[in-house]
Amino acid sequence: MRLGGMLTNRLVITIDLQLSAPSLQLAQHRRLHDAARTLIDQLAEHQLPATFGLSRPGYGQLANWIATQPQHETALLMQPSSDWRQWGGQGLIKEVRRLAGHSVRSVFTHSPLHQRQASALRSAGVLAIRSSGGVLQGMSQQHGLALFEPSIQAPKLLSRLTQWLPQRFDFAKPGPMQIMRICGETVANSGVWAADQATRAIEFAARFRDQGGSVETLAACASQLEQATAKAA
């Protein structure tokens, strides 16, 4: 079910903190940790919440850093190489709980969902799915799950955030919900320009909030969407 403008004037910052399979050297892990620390500090400076995608939410140094600021959410970031797409029912529920415990409410995915997967994730307590871009179309709902497509990608080499972000939105009137995706691996490995774009994306989110918009976590928006859908029905 397409949901259009059911949620307006909202922005969600989602941050992927996962190295791709070839990027497993210790130096790259350190760069990712440094980039994550910088992003967390910038969010704290602007008093903004974000949803962080981790392969093991609740475990490790990155999860501990995020947990020190309770306004943030940790989501399960499914790795592209995982065979989770072949699972359904109790098998998928057990895998989600093994990786993320019982408290995870959002999942970042690289592939479309089948009905049995969506139903299983909802049974595991998941409320929201965010794609990596180009998979889902806009914002929709399926089997009780809110499905979100990123509308702002940062860093992105062909997009100069300093130029187009401020002009993209008219703060004077309600606009559709926006999902921002920041790729931590790109910030860590692509030099100064990538870090600069991530910084400017966070600064834009602060401006959006200061102009009357609401910056929220993915699960919070999914919960609001569920309530709005039930009220409309």
Disulfide bonds with the S-S distance in Angstrom:
none
